[in-house]
Amino acid sequence: MAIRFYVKKWVSEDLFKKLVSFSDYLGRDHSRGSVFSINFSKISENNLDFYDILEVLEEAGAEIERKDLEELKKRLLEEKSIYLEWLGDDVVLRTRKYLGKDYEHIRNYITYDRLRKLFIVKPLHFFELKKALSSLGYNVIDKTGLSEELKLPFKITFKGELRDYQKEALEKWIENNRKGIIALPTGSGKTVIAIAALAELSERTLIVTYTKEQMFQWKDMIAKFTTISPNMIGLYYGEEKRIAPITISTYQTAYRKVKILSKYFSFLIIDECHHLPAEKFKHIALNMFSIKRMGLSATVIREDGKHEELFPLMGGIAYFKTPSELSAQGYLAPYVIYQVEVNLTPKEMKKYFETVKLYRELSSGKKFEELLELAKKGDERAQMALRVHSKLRQIVHKAEAKKKAVKE
């Protein structure tokens, strides 16, 4: 049904242009003046909303039936409404409006399923998507029931005492919007830091461990360092799959069941980030809705070189200390490193020196820590330098002579 309005007075050229930006001029009626018909395609093309149109109608002194005005408002709200809802284990985005240029603003948050002909929301970016859509002027109708913050009905108290560097690590993680990797050497108490964060948030938490044995260790540590009741800690693996306010799972099970687990938690902890197989790590991180996330790692670099791709999924490096730094402060026992020297092959040597030269050019004399900070801020040159540094490590790590020496 066409929606028409009438303007009796003569209008300026500028005002006429405003009127035809959302309507078609149909001519003059001898008793009612100029006749216009609302054109919804123009409204969409010019990205106008109901209140933009109402302002121009009032400026022109237009006459429009109240029921037509209500119909216009209803249709425009529907046109600008986007629905987020469950379809099986996926959250889908539905809209009556062609997204057009707006798609470019949200393309990294969704994927298009050609078979089902609909948009699937990437869980990692669900809440970012909602904010982006709202900023674009859409009326976001969220039917998922998902929440950024799933508070526990009780407050967890941390019973331990953090060392200075552990306090610093927790503070840096909080400053990093409660996300990021904490990289500390083995034996430095990374688990205790994560438990302190768990108590600080007191939110529903999923902990992903590397092995089944570590899963039981986590349960014991949480019981030791917090006031949480043991029945509030659930293990999710093998035959025993109990989802509780604090749930601990192995990465193998979490990988297979992440779409079942994802909606129940607002805080994600992944242990042994440097060991988890790359694709399984990525799958878990991408398919959790939790914004708050902490990764624990013994090093800022993975041996497979995929830390640059994977660690940002947890929020990047929030804090790290080397074994020598903690040893110098008296937190780790002194240690001696025995080196067994091996030679690179001529082919490996050539590749190594070429890579060193490239790294020096890209790093411009900056320390590795400086490059990490710059890379976190989006510095492309620093990011490239880190990738080259990773290649250097790979050349040495995979040296043929080293493999032979280990066997001997």
Summary of the structure (lengths in Angstrom):
residues: 408
radius of gyration: 29.0
end to end distance: 85.5
largest distance: 103.3
contacts: 1197
relative contact order: 0.08
helix: 47%
strand: 20%
